[in-house]
Amino acid sequence: MDRLWAPWRINYILDGANMEGKNECIFCTYPAEGQDKDESSLIIYRSRLSFIIMNRYPYNTGHIMVAPYRHVANFDELFREELEDITMNIQLGIKAVKRRLTPSGFNIGINQGKIAGAGIKDHIHIHIVPRWDGDTNFMPVINDTKVLPESISDTYKKIRAGMDEVI
């Protein structure tokens, strides 16, 4: 039998178990911790009304998200200024990821509400998932496992450096 060792996945499992019954919103608590905690919180960039953060449990290497600072659940509840700020951050995030990870394309999407797949249903956020030619394989289909070729901290440093180059 072949084994795929993925020791970093234990953090996902433990975080899920530790979050049961808690109402913590990472999109509220992480930015509030201050800029000196950005690397540990995986915040890549802060603008006036929204910020860019890496997904700690990514669908693919370089998976980032854009969220408003204001705790709001639905896209249609965002103010015009927030929409403009979020859109600019989506563009900046794509540019930074392109600069350092050179993906072939992107999936960009919003899961609004639990039934739509939102892991954090009460704070709207936009997913930006880099894609590469040939980045699909049998692992997600057969074993419900995604293989990521790089540590999250190494990817963070690359995207953060890319952000410095595009802003």
DATA-V578894 format. One record per residue. N is the residue number from 1. RES is the residue in three letters. SS is DSSP state (@ for helix, = for strand, . for the rest). PHI is phi in degrees with one decimal (none if undefined). OMEGA is omega in radians with two decimals (none if undefined). Layout:
BEGIN
N;RES;SS;PHI;OMEGA + N;RES;SS;PHI;OMEGA
END
This chain:
BEGIN
1;MET;.;none;3.06 + 2;ASP;.;-85.1;3.11 + 3;ARG;.;-124.7;3.04 + 4;LEU;.;-108.5;3.14 + 5;TRP;.;-85.7;3.12 + 6;ALA;.;-137.4;-3.04 + 7;PRO;.;-61.8;3.13 + 8;TRP;.;-68.2;-3.13 + 9;ARG;@;-66.6;3.14 + 10;ILE;@;-61.2;3.11 + 11;ASN;@;-62.3;3.11 + 12;TYR;@;-62.6;-3.13 + 13;ILE;@;-64.2;-3.11 + 14;LEU;@;-67.1;3.10 + 15;ASP;@;-60.9;3.11 + 16;GLY;@;-61.0;3.13 + 17;ALA;@;-66.4;-3.12 + 18;ASN;@;-74.6;-3.09 + 19;MET;@;-89.2;-3.12 + 20;GLU;.;-55.7;3.10 + 21;GLY;.;79.6;3.13 + 22;LYS;.;-99.4;-3.13 + 23;ASN;.;-110.0;-3.12 + 24;GLU;.;-65.7;3.08 + 25;CYS;.;-116.3;-3.12 + 26;ILE;@;-62.4;-3.13 + 27;PHE;@;-74.6;3.03 + 28;CYS;@;-102.1;-3.03 + 29;THR;@;-73.2;-3.09 + 30;TYR;@;-62.5;3.11 + 31;PRO;@;-63.5;-3.12 + 32;ALA;@;-70.0;-3.14 + 33;GLU;.;-70.4;3.11 + 34;GLY;.;101.0;-3.05 + 35;GLN;@;-63.4;3.13 + 36;ASP;@;-67.6;3.10 + 37;LYS;@;-104.4;-3.07 + 38;ASP;@;-57.2;-3.11 + 39;GLU;@;-64.7;-3.14 + 40;SER;@;-69.7;3.08 + 41;SER;@;-87.4;-3.13 + 42;LEU;.;67.8;3.04 + 43;ILE;=;-78.7;-3.07 + 44;ILE;=;-92.4;-3.05 + 45;TYR;=;-155.6;3.08 + 46;ARG;=;-121.4;2.99 + 47;SER;.;-116.1;-3.02 + 48;ARG;.;-67.0;-3.03 + 49;LEU;.;-118.7;-3.13 + 50;SER;=;-152.3;-3.11 + 51;PHE;=;-147.4;3.11 + 52;ILE;=;-112.6;-3.12 + 53;ILE;=;-137.0;3.05 + 54;MET;=;-76.1;3.03 + 55;ASN;.;-79.8;-3.11 + 56;ARG;.;-66.2;3.12 + 57;TYR;.;-125.8;-2.94 + 58;PRO;.;-71.1;2.98 + 59;TYR;.;-73.0;-3.11 + 60;ASN;.;-154.4;3.08 + 61;THR;.;-56.7;3.12 + 62;GLY;.;85.5;3.13 + 63;HIS;.;-66.4;3.13 + 64;ILE;=;-119.8;3.11 + 65;MET;=;-137.5;3.05 + 66;VAL;=;-117.9;-3.13 + 67;ALA;=;-138.5;3.02 + 68;PRO;=;-75.0;3.03 + 69;TYR;.;-68.6;-3.10 + 70;ARG;.;-69.0;-3.14 + 71;HIS;.;-76.0;-3.12 + 72;VAL;.;-140.7;-3.02 + 73;ALA;.;-86.9;-2.95 + 74;ASN;.;-118.7;-3.13 + 75;PHE;@;-56.6;-3.10 + 76;ASP;@;-74.7;3.07 + 77;GLU;@;-97.3;3.14 + 78;LEU;.;-71.9;3.05 + 79;PHE;.;-75.7;-3.13 + 80;ARG;@;-54.3;-3.13 + 81;GLU;@;-63.1;3.09 + 82;GLU;@;-66.3;3.12 + 83;LEU;@;-59.4;3.13 + 84;GLU;@;-64.1;-3.14 + 85;ASP;@;-64.6;3.11 + 86;ILE;@;-61.2;3.14 + 87;THR;@;-61.2;3.09 + 88;MET;@;-63.6;3.12 + 89;ASN;@;-71.0;3.03 + 90;ILE;@;-60.5;3.13 + 91;GLN;@;-62.6;3.11 + 92;LEU;@;-62.1;3.13 + 93;GLY;@;-60.9;3.11 + 94;ILE;@;-61.6;-3.14 + 95;LYS;@;-61.0;-3.12 + 96;ALA;@;-65.4;3.13 + 97;VAL;@;-66.5;3.09 + 98;LYS;@;-57.7;-3.06 + 99;ARG;@;-60.8;-3.01 + 100;ARG;@;-104.8;-3.08 + 101;LEU;@;-114.1;3.13 + 102;THR;.;42.9;3.09 + 103;PRO;.;-71.7;3.10 + 104;SER;.;-84.3;-3.12 + 105;GLY;=;-173.6;-3.11 + 106;PHE;=;-142.8;2.83 + 107;ASN;=;-104.3;3.11 + 108;ILE;=;-126.4;-3.08 + 109;GLY;=;-159.8;-3.14 + 110;ILE;.;-128.3;3.01 + 111;ASN;.;-104.9;-3.09 + 112;GLN;.;-97.8;-3.13 + 113;GLY;.;93.1;-3.09 + 114;LYS;@;-59.9;-3.11 + 115;ILE;@;-62.7;3.12 + 116;ALA;@;-87.9;3.09 + 117;GLY;.;102.5;-3.13 + 118;ALA;.;-69.1;3.08 + 119;GLY;.;-72.0;3.05 + 120;ILE;.;-118.7;-2.94 + 121;LYS;.;-78.8;-3.04 + 122;ASP;.;-96.9;3.13 + 123;HIS;.;-138.0;-3.08 + 124;ILE;.;-59.7;3.09 + 125;HIS;=;-154.8;-3.08 + 126;ILE;=;-110.6;3.12 + 127;HIS;=;-88.1;3.03 + 128;ILE;=;-126.3;-3.04 + 129;VAL;=;-115.8;3.09 + 130;PRO;=;-67.1;3.11 + 131;ARG;=;-132.3;3.11 + 132;TRP;.;-125.1;3.02 + 133;ASP;.;-56.0;3.09 + 134;GLY;.;76.7;-3.11 + 135;ASP;.;-83.5;3.07 + 136;THR;.;-99.1;3.09 + 137;ASN;.;-152.8;-3.06 + 138;PHE;@;-76.0;-3.02 + 139;MET;@;-58.0;-3.14 + 140;PRO;@;-65.4;-3.08 + 141;VAL;@;-76.4;-3.04 + 142;ILE;@;-85.3;-3.03 + 143;ASN;@;-110.5;-3.09 + 144;ASP;.;50.6;-3.09 + 145;THR;.;-131.7;3.07 + 146;LYS;.;-111.1;3.11 + 147;VAL;.;-95.5;3.12 + 148;LEU;.;-110.4;-2.98 + 149;PRO;.;-81.7;-3.03 + 150;GLU;.;-145.1;3.11 + 151;SER;.;-68.3;-3.13 + 152;ILE;@;-62.9;-3.13 + 153;SER;@;-69.9;3.08 + 154;ASP;@;-67.0;3.11 + 155;THR;@;-64.5;3.10 + 156;TYR;@;-55.4;-3.11 + 157;LYS;@;-60.9;3.11 + 158;LYS;@;-64.6;-3.09 + 159;ILE;@;-67.4;3.10 + 160;ARG;@;-61.0;3.09 + 161;ALA;@;-65.6;3.08 + 162;GLY;@;-63.3;3.11 + 163;MET;@;-63.9;3.11 + 164;ASP;@;-59.6;-3.13 + 165;GLU;@;-79.2;-3.06 + 166;VAL;@;-102.6;-3.14 + 167;ILE;.;-92.0;none
END
